[in-house]
Amino acid sequence: MRCGVSGLVLGCLLASSVLARDIYVNNEFRNDEYDGTSPVATGARIGPFRTITSALRRAEKGDRVILAKTGQPYHESITLQGGRHSGTPRIPFQLIGNGAVLDGTHRIAAERWRFVQGSVFRYMPAKRQFAMLYVDGKPADRVQITSQGQLKTLKPLQWCQFQGAIYFCTAPGRLPNSYPLSAASLQVGITLYEVRYVTISDLVVQGFQLDGINAHDGVRSTRLLSLNCRGNGRAGISVGGASRVRVESCLVGNNGAAQLRTEGFSHVELHNCDLLENTVPRIVREGGEVTERK
């Protein structure tokens, strides 16, 4: 009887390892006509998905979603939720970035800017609670402004948010449309909800209106590894509810309200992370616990 039980357990483990698949994504492809089973197009329907969203629709427990680093950001907001996006202690569900960029910004049309004074112009985003401005794909230099009169203190290529609007200072004689300006638009880069045994690695997550990564609730045995979470409107990483998350070898900076934000009854383990204090505090606790280890 004992041998039979052991054999059954071994059989289940082998079956789970066989069923786990690699699903490939490459945003250089124009559509999602391929099946995601190959990193390159090798047949009528064999090749990578164009979007991470499509890969996650196909994904099942223990799969690996593997992104190609193409030089073009993935402009998506994605969610990992429930058992189909979970793994096991031996076979975690993985999102492998390979250095790719997940980006939530959109280009600001020239006609959206309004002249204010001197070299200062104003843009009113659709979502006004949190904001982030990018110049040429990188977070712009942000200045804290508390009154209208302080707008004249902005220097070229600096910006601020005041009463919901974004104010940007150009070089003398230049207009905003002479710069590649974009603003945070999509709300959250990666939302995690009720998942277990997940690893997200080697990915840049930037330009989202709220958080780069939000472990909303019920997230357990999840590892964030070698991520760069930068230039998001509220936090680079936010962990809430009863989630338990390990953050390892991550760089988090240039975010709007916190680099790492915790709430509820969550617990975060930090291992060899660099949380910058260049724009806001390293950690803002609205509940939850944080343990730091080197």
Secondary structure, 3 states (H helix, E strand, C coil): CHHHHHHHHHHHHHHHHHHCCEEEECCCCCCCCCCCCCCCCCCCCCCCECCHHHHHHHCCCCCEEEECCCCCCECCCEEEECHHHCCCCCCCEEEEEEEEEEECEEECCHHHCEEEECCEEEECCCCCCCCCEEECCEECEECCCCCHHHHHHCCCCEEEEECCEEEEECCCCCCHHHCCEEEECCCEEEEEECCEEEEEEEEEEECCCCEEEEEEECCEEEEEEEEEEECCCCEEEEECCCCEEEEECCEEECCCCEEEEEEEEEEEEEECCEECCCCCCCEEEEEEEEEEEC
